[in-house]
Amino acid sequence: HGHSDAMLVKAGSGALTGGAPDSAGVPADIAADTLTASYNDLASVEALLLHNPGQVAAVIVEPVAANMGVVPPQPGFLQGLRQLCDQHGS
């Protein structure tokens, strides 16, 4: 179990964080370089990849979004992410 701190900061995880790093462990520059897309929305992921060509090293996803109330992926969502990553070299 673990977290991707930069992603959690960028997404505004927690009631009090407001998307701002609150410890020295998450440099503001790292959080600023973290892109977030909507869960279960392949179009939002594709838009980020298209607007940042060659700049996305990895796509990190929680397969079942527990912090959103245990939301399962829509049919084809995870497979679609795999295809987008392959197409864009991420």
N, CA, C and O of each residue as an XYZ file, in Angstrom:
360
protein
N       0.850     -1.175      0.000
C       0.000      0.000      0.000
C       0.888      1.228      0.000
O       1.943      1.243      0.633
N       0.467      2.231     -0.695
C       1.239      3.463     -0.736
C       0.506      4.537     -1.501
O      -0.615      4.339     -1.970
N       1.144      5.658     -1.616
C       0.545      6.799     -2.301
C       1.573      7.423     -3.230
O       2.779      7.276     -3.031
N       1.094      8.105     -4.227
C       1.926      8.943     -5.079
C       1.693     10.371     -4.616
O       0.729     11.015     -5.030
N       2.577     10.866     -3.755
C       2.350     12.147     -3.095
C       2.102     13.299     -4.050
O       1.213     14.116     -3.811
N       2.875     13.381     -5.132
C       2.689     14.492     -6.068
C       1.300     14.456     -6.686
O       0.666     15.496     -6.866
N       0.825     13.246     -7.014
C      -0.519     13.124     -7.590
C      -1.573     13.529     -6.570
O      -2.529     14.225     -6.913
N      -1.411     13.100     -5.318
C      -2.396     13.442     -4.299
C      -2.437     14.942     -4.051
O      -3.510     15.506     -3.838
N      -1.279     15.592     -4.075
C      -1.252     17.045     -3.905
C      -1.958     17.718     -5.069
O      -2.784     18.606     -4.860
N      -1.645     17.307     -6.299
C      -2.232     17.931     -7.484
C      -3.743     17.763     -7.500
O      -4.469     18.677     -7.890
N      -4.217     16.595     -7.077
C      -5.652     16.325     -7.082
C      -6.360     16.964     -5.896
O      -7.590     16.976     -5.850
N      -5.606     17.498     -4.930
C      -6.229     18.118     -3.764
C      -6.757     17.096     -2.779
O      -7.812     17.303     -2.180
N      -6.039     15.993     -2.599
C      -6.474     14.953     -1.681
C      -6.510     15.484     -0.260
O      -5.581     16.157      0.187
N      -7.573     15.183      0.435
C      -7.710     15.625      1.817
C      -8.466     16.930      1.892
O      -8.352     17.777      1.007
N      -9.230     17.089      2.937
C     -10.099     18.262      3.080
C      -9.318     19.557      3.226
O      -9.821     20.617      2.852
N      -8.104     19.502      3.758
C      -7.390     20.737      4.059
C      -6.244     21.057      3.110
O      -5.655     22.134      3.216
N      -5.906     20.162      2.187
C      -4.722     20.413      1.370
C      -4.954     21.436      0.273
O      -4.054     22.218     -0.034
N      -6.132     21.449     -0.320
C      -6.426     22.419     -1.372
C      -5.453     22.371     -2.536
O      -5.306     23.359     -3.257
N      -4.787     21.242     -2.734
C      -3.864     21.122     -3.854
C      -2.522     21.780     -3.632
O      -1.778     21.998     -4.588
N      -2.193     22.104     -2.384
C      -0.910     22.727     -2.088
C      -0.060     21.781     -1.250
O      -0.556     21.207     -0.280
N       1.221     21.606     -1.610
C       2.089     20.757     -0.794
C       2.153     21.297      0.627
O       2.314     22.500      0.832
N       2.025     20.402      1.613
C       2.066     20.866      2.996
C       3.241     20.280      3.763
O       3.270     20.329      4.993
N       4.212     19.725      3.042
C       5.422     19.235      3.693
C       6.588     19.388      2.729
O       6.409     19.526      1.519
N       7.776     19.361      3.294
C       8.981     19.493      2.465
C       9.173     18.281      1.558
O       9.973     18.326      0.622
N       8.451     17.208      1.826
C       8.588     15.989      1.040
C       7.971     16.061     -0.344
O       8.239     15.194     -1.176
N       7.152     17.068     -0.615
C       6.516     17.206     -1.924
C       6.886     18.578     -2.491
O       6.187     19.559     -2.236
N       7.977     18.657     -3.258
C       8.369     19.943     -3.838
C       7.274     20.501     -4.753
O       6.647     19.757     -5.507
N       7.058     21.789     -4.680
C       6.013     22.436     -5.482
C       6.223     22.195     -6.976
O       5.251     22.042     -7.716
N       7.486     22.161     -7.433
C       7.754     21.932     -8.858
C       7.291     20.554     -9.307
O       6.807     20.397    -10.428
N       7.436     19.559     -8.445
C       6.999     18.205     -8.783
C       5.478     18.167     -8.886
O       4.930     17.592     -9.826
N       4.804     18.775     -7.929
C       3.339     18.820     -7.983
C       2.873     19.563     -9.230
O       1.884     19.171     -9.850
N       3.575     20.630     -9.601
C       3.187     21.412    -10.782
C       3.357     20.610    -12.071
O       2.638     20.842    -13.044
N       4.300     19.670    -12.086
C       4.531     18.849    -13.279
C       3.621     17.630    -13.351
O       3.713     16.844    -14.293
N       2.756     17.468    -12.378
C       1.841     16.327    -12.333
C       0.533     16.711    -13.009
O      -0.087     17.710    -12.645
N       0.115     15.926    -13.985
C      -1.132     16.170    -14.708
C      -2.217     15.267    -14.140
O      -1.934     14.133    -13.756
N      -3.444     15.747    -14.081
C      -4.550     14.913    -13.612
C      -5.653     14.893    -14.661
O      -5.966     15.908    -15.284
N      -6.228     13.719    -14.837
C      -7.345     13.528    -15.763
C      -8.517     12.966    -14.972
O      -8.347     12.498    -13.846
N      -9.681     13.013    -15.552
C     -10.876     12.489    -14.892
C     -10.900     10.968    -14.972
O     -10.595     10.386    -16.013
N     -11.266     10.334    -13.866
C     -11.369      8.879    -13.808
C     -12.523      8.418    -14.694
O     -13.564      9.073    -14.754
N     -12.342      7.313    -15.368
C     -13.350      6.740    -16.270
C     -13.629      7.624    -17.481
O     -14.696      7.517    -18.085
N     -12.699      8.487    -17.844
C     -12.895      9.420    -18.958
C     -11.673      9.375    -19.879
O     -10.731     10.151    -19.718
N     -11.706      8.461    -20.838
C     -10.571      8.299    -21.749
C     -10.298      9.558    -22.559
O      -9.146      9.840    -22.890
N     -11.335     10.314    -22.881
C     -11.138     11.542    -23.662
C     -10.289     12.546    -22.892
O      -9.475     13.246    -23.494
N     -10.462     12.630    -21.574
C      -9.661     13.577    -20.790
C      -8.203     13.136    -20.726
O      -7.301     13.975    -20.719
N      -7.967     11.834    -20.680
C      -6.595     11.315    -20.692
C      -5.956     11.589    -22.052
O      -4.819     12.053    -22.128
N      -6.685     11.302    -23.112
C      -6.149     11.530    -24.451
C      -5.833     13.007    -24.672
O      -4.820     13.334    -25.290
N      -6.682     13.897    -24.179
C      -6.434     15.333    -24.326
C      -5.132     15.732    -23.635
O      -4.353     16.510    -24.187
N      -4.887     15.207    -22.432
C      -3.632     15.517    -21.739
C      -2.427     15.005    -22.520
O      -1.417     15.698    -22.639
N      -2.539     13.794    -23.047
C      -1.431     13.226    -23.814
C      -1.177     14.017    -25.095
O      -0.025     14.232    -25.472
N      -2.233     14.445    -25.758
C      -2.085     15.217    -26.994
C      -1.504     16.604    -26.737
O      -0.748     17.122    -27.559
N      -1.853     17.210    -25.599
C      -1.368     18.552    -25.282
C       0.015     18.548    -24.637
O       0.594     19.609    -24.404
N       0.543     17.366    -24.348
C       1.860     17.239    -23.728
C       2.671     16.155    -24.437
O       3.131     15.211    -23.795
N       2.853     16.281    -25.763
C       3.518     15.214    -26.520
C       4.939     14.952    -26.024
O       5.739     15.874    -25.862
N       5.231     13.667    -25.787
C       6.561     13.277    -25.353
C       6.918     13.667    -23.939
O       8.064     13.488    -23.524
N       5.970     14.194    -23.186
C       6.257     14.685    -21.839
C       5.683     13.814    -20.723
O       6.016     14.022    -19.557
N       4.840     12.857    -21.047
C       4.194     12.028    -20.025
C       4.959     10.717    -19.910
O       4.938      9.889    -20.821
N       5.633     10.539    -18.779
C       6.449      9.341    -18.572
C       5.617      8.150    -18.137
O       5.949      7.009    -18.457
N       4.538      8.405    -17.410
C       3.736      7.303    -16.872
C       2.319      7.775    -16.594
O       2.073      8.953    -16.333
N       1.407      6.838    -16.658
C       0.024      7.086    -16.247
C      -0.215      6.220    -15.018
O      -0.103      4.995    -15.078
N      -0.541      6.860    -13.914
C      -0.785      6.149    -12.660
C      -2.274      6.202    -12.381
O      -2.877      7.275    -12.368
N      -2.863      5.034    -12.158
C      -4.303      4.972    -11.911
C      -4.580      3.977    -10.796
O      -3.927      2.938    -10.702
N      -5.532      4.295     -9.970
C      -6.034      3.345     -8.984
C      -7.155      2.581     -9.683
O      -8.184      3.178    -10.000
N      -6.991      1.279     -9.936
C      -7.973      0.539    -10.743
C      -9.408      0.644    -10.232
O     -10.343      0.738    -11.027
N      -9.584      0.629     -8.932
C     -10.892      0.876     -8.319
C     -10.690      2.086     -7.419
O      -9.963      2.009     -6.429
N     -11.323      3.193     -7.752
C     -11.083      4.461     -7.058
C     -11.688      4.442     -5.658
O     -12.852      4.797     -5.470
N     -10.891      4.027     -4.683
C     -11.371      3.872     -3.312
C     -11.691      5.211     -2.652
O     -12.683      5.322     -1.931
N     -10.862      6.232     -2.891
C     -11.086      7.527     -2.246
C     -12.294      8.275     -2.806
O     -12.669      9.326     -2.286
N     -12.898      7.742     -3.854
C     -14.090      8.360     -4.449
C     -15.340      7.550     -4.122
O     -16.388      7.757     -4.734
N     -15.242      6.638     -3.171
C     -16.409      5.839     -2.811
C     -16.413      4.461     -3.445
O     -17.481      3.889     -3.658
N     -15.248      3.916     -3.751
C     -15.078      2.597     -4.360
C     -15.789      2.543     -5.717
O     -16.727      1.771     -5.916
N     -15.319      3.380     -6.638
C     -15.878      3.461     -7.987
C     -15.110      2.501     -8.895
O     -13.902      2.656     -9.071
N     -15.793      1.517     -9.471
C     -15.102      0.593    -10.374
C     -14.878      1.242    -11.745
O     -15.573      2.190    -12.110
N     -13.910      0.728    -12.493
C     -13.706      1.258    -13.844
C     -14.855      0.846    -14.755
O     -15.403     -0.249    -14.627
N     -15.211      1.737    -15.677
C     -16.212      1.385    -16.679
C     -15.618      0.318    -17.594
O     -14.401      0.265    -17.772
N     -16.460     -0.527    -18.170
C     -15.937     -1.543    -19.094
C     -15.079     -0.897    -20.188
O     -15.508      0.041    -20.859
N     -13.877     -1.412    -20.349
C     -12.974     -0.916    -21.377
C     -12.079      0.235    -20.953
O     -11.165      0.600    -21.693
N     -12.317      0.821    -19.772
C     -11.522      1.981    -19.361
C     -10.046      1.628    -19.181
O      -9.180      2.306    -19.733
N      -9.755      0.592    -18.428
C      -8.350      0.238    -18.189
C      -7.661     -0.213    -19.470
O      -6.494      0.109    -19.696
N      -8.373     -0.953    -20.304
C      -7.808     -1.369    -21.586
C      -7.554     -0.153    -22.478
O      -6.555     -0.094    -23.195
N      -8.470      0.812    -22.425
C      -8.296      2.042    -23.198
C      -7.092      2.838    -22.731
O      -6.374      3.418    -23.546
N      -6.865      2.868    -21.414
C      -5.672      3.537    -20.891
C      -4.408      2.874    -21.424
O      -3.463      3.549    -21.832
N      -4.403      1.549    -21.415
C      -3.243      0.805    -21.926
C      -2.976      1.174    -23.382
O      -1.830      1.401    -23.770
N      -4.038      1.233    -24.189
C      -3.889      1.574    -25.603
C      -3.363      2.996    -25.783
O      -2.481      3.234    -26.609
N      -3.902      3.943    -25.010
C      -3.437      5.327    -25.108
C      -1.966      5.436    -24.712
O      -1.195      6.152    -25.352
N      -1.584      4.726    -23.660
C      -0.180      4.746    -23.235
C       0.724      4.188    -24.325
O       1.788      4.742    -24.599
N       0.303      3.100    -24.942
C       1.090      2.515    -26.030
C       1.202      3.483    -27.209
O       2.275      3.629    -27.795
N       0.105      4.136    -27.553
C       0.094      5.061    -28.691
C       0.986      6.277    -28.452
O       1.605      6.793    -29.383
N       1.048      6.732    -27.200
C       1.749      7.979    -26.892
C       3.091      7.764    -26.187
O       3.749      8.728    -25.794
N       3.495      6.504    -26.027
C       4.793      6.222    -25.420
C       4.881      6.549    -23.947
O       5.944      6.914    -23.445
N       3.777      6.419    -23.265
C       3.755      6.711    -21.819
C       3.718      5.445    -21.008
O       3.695      5.500    -19.778
